[in-house]
Structure formats: C-alpha cells, structure tokens
Amino acid sequence: MIELAKTCIPLEEAMLRHRVALSHAGGDLDYESARRLADAEAARRDPDPMLLAWYDRRAGRFSPNVECCDETRPAWLAYAESRGADLAVTVNGLDYVFVYRFVKDD
C-alpha cells in the first residue's frame, strides 16, 4: 500500500547519483505519464531496468514506504542506493524521481 510521504529528510538534487533530468512541457503531467517517460529513458540505457524506488512530490508519495534509516537522504532513496541503484531519472525538476538498477549479466 502506498501512503503519503513521511520522509525525514527533504530531497535535494545533489543527493541523486547518476542523474538524468527530463522535462515535459506538454501540459499537466501525472505520475503514470512521468513513469512512462522515465521507464523509456532507463530502457535506453539497459534492456531490462528494475525500478527500485520512486517519488511523486506533487502527490506527496513515495515507494517503498520505509521508515527513516539515514540522516543524509530520504529513506526511499537510501533503500534504492543500498540495493545497487544505477540511475536516477528526474522529470520536471524534482516533481517525479524514479531510481533504477540495471540487471548485470554475469
């Protein structure tokens, strides 16, 4: 279940490693549209990217909804980075953030 964001630390651009910024100027952008843009960008870089975490500033939601576990970044971002995040795609500034891991073939 997705709940309203209860993150301890506000997100800042400098917290995002391997960031790619996308802009969408075609009117109102909702979560689903932003996710499609981010998924397409991640797929350009890896054939099967895994979405680890996301943040929707406009709705005040994020996933996974984990408790604060880090004093330097939001909990959802700490979660993604601790699981090998390779790419953070932002859409329209920090309105939407999607964090992906690339599946590595051994």
TORKOL-4160 file (C-alpha; in steps of 0.2 Angstrom, whole numbers, padded with zeros to 4 digits, m for minus):
106
<pt num="1" X="0000" Y="0000" Z="0000"/>
<pt num="2" X="0006" Y="0017" Z="m0004"/>
<pt num="3" X="0004" Y="0030" Z="0009"/>
<pt num="4" X="0008" Y="0049" Z="0010"/>
<pt num="5" X="0026" Y="0053" Z="0011"/>
<pt num="6" X="0033" Y="0053" Z="0029"/>
<pt num="7" X="0051" Y="0056" Z="0024"/>
<pt num="8" X="0063" Y="0063" Z="0037"/>
<pt num="9" X="0075" Y="0072" Z="0025"/>
<pt num="10" X="0069" Y="0083" Z="0011"/>
<pt num="11" X="0075" Y="0078" Z="m0006"/>
<pt num="12" X="0089" Y="0089" Z="m0015"/>
<pt num="13" X="0096" Y="0087" Z="m0032"/>
<pt num="14" X="0114" Y="0084" Z="m0025"/>
<pt num="15" X="0108" Y="0068" Z="m0017"/>
<pt num="16" X="0104" Y="0060" Z="m0033"/>
<pt num="17" X="0119" Y="0050" Z="m0041"/>
<pt num="18" X="0119" Y="0046" Z="m0059"/>
<pt num="19" X="0105" Y="0058" Z="m0063"/>
<pt num="20" X="0097" Y="0061" Z="m0079"/>
<pt num="21" X="0085" Y="0076" Z="m0080"/>
<pt num="22" X="0070" Y="0075" Z="m0091"/>
<pt num="23" X="0057" Y="0089" Z="m0095"/>
<pt num="24" X="0040" Y="0088" Z="m0101"/>
<pt num="25" X="0031" Y="0104" Z="m0107"/>
<pt num="26" X="0015" Y="0097" Z="m0114"/>
<pt num="27" X="0003" Y="0102" Z="m0100"/>
<pt num="28" X="m0001" Y="0093" Z="m0084"/>
<pt num="29" X="0010" Y="0078" Z="m0081"/>
<pt num="30" X="0003" Y="0064" Z="m0069"/>
<pt num="31" X="0013" Y="0050" Z="m0061"/>
<pt num="32" X="0009" Y="0037" Z="m0075"/>
<pt num="33" X="0015" Y="0049" Z="m0089"/>
<pt num="34" X="0031" Y="0053" Z="m0079"/>
<pt num="35" X="0034" Y="0035" Z="m0076"/>
<pt num="36" X="0032" Y="0031" Z="m0094"/>
<pt num="37" X="0045" Y="0044" Z="m0099"/>
<pt num="38" X="0057" Y="0038" Z="m0085"/>
<pt num="39" X="0055" Y="0020" Z="m0090"/>
<pt num="40" X="0059" Y="0024" Z="m0108"/>
<pt num="41" X="0074" Y="0033" Z="m0103"/>
<pt num="42" X="0080" Y="0019" Z="m0092"/>
<pt num="43" X="0077" Y="0007" Z="m0106"/>
<pt num="44" X="0088" Y="0017" Z="m0117"/>
<pt num="45" X="0102" Y="0013" Z="m0105"/>
<pt num="46" X="0099" Y="m0005" Z="m0101"/>
<pt num="47" X="0087" Y="m0018" Z="m0109"/>
<pt num="48" X="0078" Y="m0023" Z="m0093"/>
<pt num="49" X="0080" Y="m0009" Z="m0079"/>
<pt num="50" X="0072" Y="m0013" Z="m0062"/>
<pt num="51" X="0063" Y="0001" Z="m0054"/>
<pt num="52" X="0069" Y="0001" Z="m0036"/>
<pt num="53" X="0060" Y="0017" Z="m0029"/>
<pt num="54" X="0050" Y="0032" Z="m0034"/>
<pt num="55" X="0045" Y="0049" Z="m0028"/>
<pt num="56" X="0030" Y="0060" Z="m0033"/>
<pt num="57" X="0032" Y="0077" Z="m0025"/>
<pt num="58" X="0015" Y="0083" Z="m0031"/>
<pt num="59" X="0005" Y="0070" Z="m0023"/>
<pt num="60" X="0017" Y="0068" Z="m0008"/>
<pt num="61" X="0020" Y="0050" Z="m0010"/>
<pt num="62" X="0035" Y="0038" Z="m0012"/>
<pt num="63" X="0039" Y="0020" Z="m0013"/>
<pt num="64" X="0045" Y="0010" Z="m0005"/>
<pt num="65" X="0037" Y="0017" Z="0011"/>
<pt num="66" X="0051" Y="0013" Z="0023"/>
<pt num="67" X="0055" Y="0021" Z="0039"/>
<pt num="68" X="0069" Y="0034" Z="0041"/>
<pt num="69" X="0085" Y="0024" Z="0041"/>
<pt num="70" X="0098" Y="0038" Z="0035"/>
<pt num="71" X="0101" Y="0055" Z="0041"/>
<pt num="72" X="0108" Y="0062" Z="0025"/>
<pt num="73" X="0094" Y="0057" Z="0012"/>
<pt num="74" X="0076" Y="0052" Z="0011"/>
<pt num="75" X="0073" Y="0034" Z="0017"/>
<pt num="76" X="0066" Y="0028" Z="0000"/>
<pt num="77" X="0082" Y="0034" Z="m0009"/>
<pt num="78" X="0093" Y="0026" Z="0004"/>
<pt num="79" X="0084" Y="0010" Z="0001"/>
<pt num="80" X="0087" Y="0011" Z="m0018"/>
<pt num="81" X="0105" Y="0015" Z="m0016"/>
<pt num="82" X="0108" Y="0001" Z="m0004"/>
<pt num="83" X="0101" Y="m0011" Z="m0017"/>
<pt num="84" X="0113" Y="m0005" Z="m0031"/>
<pt num="85" X="0104" Y="0009" Z="m0039"/>
<pt num="86" X="0112" Y="0014" Z="m0056"/>
<pt num="87" X="0102" Y="0028" Z="m0062"/>
<pt num="88" X="0090" Y="0042" Z="m0055"/>
<pt num="89" X="0078" Y="0049" Z="m0068"/>
<pt num="90" X="0070" Y="0066" Z="m0063"/>
<pt num="91" X="0055" Y="0073" Z="m0073"/>
<pt num="92" X="0052" Y="0091" Z="m0072"/>
<pt num="93" X="0064" Y="0095" Z="m0059"/>
<pt num="94" X="0061" Y="0085" Z="m0043"/>
<pt num="95" X="0042" Y="0083" Z="m0047"/>
<pt num="96" X="0045" Y="0065" Z="m0051"/>
<pt num="97" X="0060" Y="0054" Z="m0047"/>
<pt num="98" X="0062" Y="0036" Z="m0052"/>
<pt num="99" X="0078" Y="0026" Z="m0047"/>
<pt num="100" X="0083" Y="0011" Z="m0057"/>
<pt num="101" X="0095" Y="m0004" Z="m0055"/>
<pt num="102" X="0102" Y="m0011" Z="m0071"/>
<pt num="103" X="0102" Y="m0030" Z="m0071"/>
<pt num="104" X="0120" Y="m0036" Z="m0074"/>
<pt num="105" X="0124" Y="m0052" Z="m0084"/>
<pt num="106" X="0137" Y="m0062" Z="m0076"/>
